[in-house]
Amino acid sequence: MITYRFNYHRPRSLADAQALLRKSPEAKLLAGGQTLVATMKMRLASPSDLIDISGLKELNYIRVDESAVTIGAAVTHAEVAESREVQRALPALAELAEMIGDPAVRHKGTIGGSIANNDPAADYPAAAVALNATIKTTERSMKADDFFTGMFSTALKDGEIVTEISFPRVERAAYMKFRNPASRYAMAGVFVAKGKDGVRVAVTGAGPGVFRQGEMETALSKNFSPNAIEGIEVDPSGLNSDIHGSAEYRAHLVGVMAKRAVAAAMK
Amino acid sequence: MTAVSMTVNGTSVSADVEDRTLLVYFLRENLRLTGTHIGCDTSQCGACVVHVNGKAVKSCSMFAVQADGADVTTIEGLAKDGKLHPVQEAFRENHGLQCGFCTPGMIMTAVDMIRRKPVLDRETIRAELEGNICRCTGYQNIVSSIEDAAKRMAAKGKAA
């Protein structure tokens, strides 16, 4: 399969990338391309121009300090998974990165691409929301809660580029997902975190976009253990219902994954 | 058309390609390196796995222009001086293939896997094969081949 014709650009700086984006309203940024290229081959996207930001040094770094793990937008999933610093400071995040796609996909796919695409079954949005991450762009900084606005949509404006994601370090965290047996995407994935922002529970895969489970957050704030959320019935209304599973089934999976995540976070 | 240059299996190559040319087509049709296969064309099956700058990637999911300046290795680049790579040798001896269509991708994935994780158990090998599909073997002998290759390469590494 080949895609429609487009013009490829490899800017040398973020400023050049922004200038190119401003010039072509139908352009798209290309980072790892592990979603975009497949989407283009299926004719679900046909950008006039691709602006390849994967090689920009300005977007390629991992910084860890006492309070946060900060990752440049062009860092690949494999780099996050293999980073000793991330493994030490925020092991749940390294483990999540290792669970994305497959090794070849992880060598190309980037954190910025995943966040900006906001696939309803993507893994990183769950980490960003549960860890109360700050997403920095070429124009501003936003909390993850404000950044993800629904299925494949974010607060990003035309021409705005994600530059880094900063995850506060927390006391305890874990991510568990139940994969679709064929596609291996999350049918339900739950990221649980306990830190100075309290307990936060973020769900991906089950609904039209990442969302927080408030009832579980309240229960876990009082007692951080799987038993605390045992009786909580997740409301299936609004959850995805398709040939892979009903909304009720996904609601049940959210409960199961949340309990497993809490148990893993306690270790 | 855009001029691209890259090193493929140790040889410098240059060509004018359309920006939309996928790396896998560039390898197969411009360079006639048909060992890299197109299976699913939707980045699920892994038959097209090659190494770009030492890392396994799916060549159906990147454009040739993205590989401008890169060092690319395909299945044709593994054997040296007429001698099979230890992973190829292990696939042959452990009967790690039947029809052989997925084999180039399996082997390129295996070489990358062993480079990153020199010590491999069967569970890890299976997890690492997530992105490679084989419709014949049931994977048993593929896993055995990779396990055997990793052991041989570790032993050889120690001896050297």
HADDOCK unambig.tbl for C-alpha pairs under 7 A between the chains (distance, minus, plus):
assign (segid A and resid 1 and name CA) (segid B and resid 41 and name CA) 6.57 0.50 0.50
assign (segid A and resid 2 and name CA) (segid B and resid 20 and name CA) 6.93 0.50 0.50
assign (segid A and resid 3 and name CA) (segid B and resid 20 and name CA) 6.17 0.50 0.50
assign (segid A and resid 5 and name CA) (segid B and resid 20 and name CA) 5.94 0.50 0.50
assign (segid A and resid 6 and name CA) (segid B and resid 19 and name CA) 6.68 0.50 0.50
assign (segid A and resid 6 and name CA) (segid B and resid 20 and name CA) 6.61 0.50 0.50
assign (segid A and resid 7 and name CA) (segid B and resid 19 and name CA) 6.21 0.50 0.50
assign (segid A and resid 8 and name CA) (segid B and resid 19 and name CA) 5.94 0.50 0.50
assign (segid A and resid 33 and name CA) (segid B and resid 62 and name CA) 6.96 0.50 0.50
assign (segid A and resid 34 and name CA) (segid B and resid 61 and name CA) 6.44 0.50 0.50
assign (segid A and resid 37 and name CA) (segid B and resid 61 and name CA) 5.83 0.50 0.50
assign (segid A and resid 37 and name CA) (segid B and resid 62 and name CA) 6.90 0.50 0.50
assign (segid A and resid 38 and name CA) (segid B and resid 42 and name CA) 6.01 0.50 0.50
assign (segid A and resid 38 and name CA) (segid B and resid 61 and name CA) 6.67 0.50 0.50
assign (segid A and resid 102 and name CA) (segid B and resid 130 and name CA) 5.47 0.50 0.50
assign (segid A and resid 102 and name CA) (segid B and resid 131 and name CA) 5.03 0.50 0.50
assign (segid A and resid 103 and name CA) (segid B and resid 128 and name CA) 6.51 0.50 0.50
assign (segid A and resid 104 and name CA) (segid B and resid 56 and name CA) 5.22 0.50 0.50
assign (segid A and resid 104 and name CA) (segid B and resid 57 and name CA) 4.36 0.50 0.50
assign (segid A and resid 104 and name CA) (segid B and resid 58 and name CA) 6.10 0.50 0.50
assign (segid A and resid 105 and name CA) (segid B and resid 57 and name CA) 6.68 0.50 0.50
assign (segid A and resid 107 and name CA) (segid B and resid 55 and name CA) 6.75 0.50 0.50
assign (segid A and resid 107 and name CA) (segid B and resid 57 and name CA) 6.56 0.50 0.50
